[in-house]
Amino acid sequence: MRVVFVGPPGSGKGTQAALLRERLGLTYLGTGDVLREAVVTGTPLGKAAAPYMERGQLVPDTLVNDMVTELFRRHDHPQKFVLDGYPRNAAQARRVDALLKEIGLPLCAVVLFLIDDEVVVKRMMARQRADDSEETARRRVKLYRDSARELVEHYRSQNLIHEVNAADPIEQVYSSIAKRLSAKGN
Ligand code: AMP
């Protein structure tokens, strides 16, 4: 059971990933968390990534790609995982394809979180993380819209996309995802 989450910030990906971890034992691989931790601990990666994160921009692929390879290695190439926050564009998606092919673990599903921009901006304002000023929130949502189109096309062509209405209650979103995963025989 290997799944990628795609959706704007504030669409509930982290919440659903936590449920998949708790209930189905998936390993959580979240690039946002790893980057924030790197910034807090002041590693070379954190120092390089911080200015981009503060501006609500994507951290350059070269930094993030190596980090993800290392993340899979650190978790001993898990058989069951949820990837949250990566890939964010088609180039990163091709990188994931290559990485998973190399370790012989193809994706089972890509969950696409559908939700209005205004709803997610409001949610991001409410959670008040350091990188969530309203201006940054709007920039991050716009950036998502711009880069997600190509990413979604990439996965649609592989017939992997499963859409969920991310404005639905948490348990409803969860059962939609869980159903899809079990339909895939996982
Ligand atoms: P997130 O918590 O997933 O929204 O990530 C927080 C921030 O980390 C983003 O706004 C980006 O600056 C950076 N980031 C996380 N994942 C990626 C990625 N796959 N590619 C580039 N930047 C990323």
Residues whose N, C-alpha, C, O or C-beta is under 5 A from the ligand:
A	BS01	AMP	P9 T31 G32 D33 L35 Y52 M53 G56 Q57 L58 V59 V64 G85 Y86 P87 R88
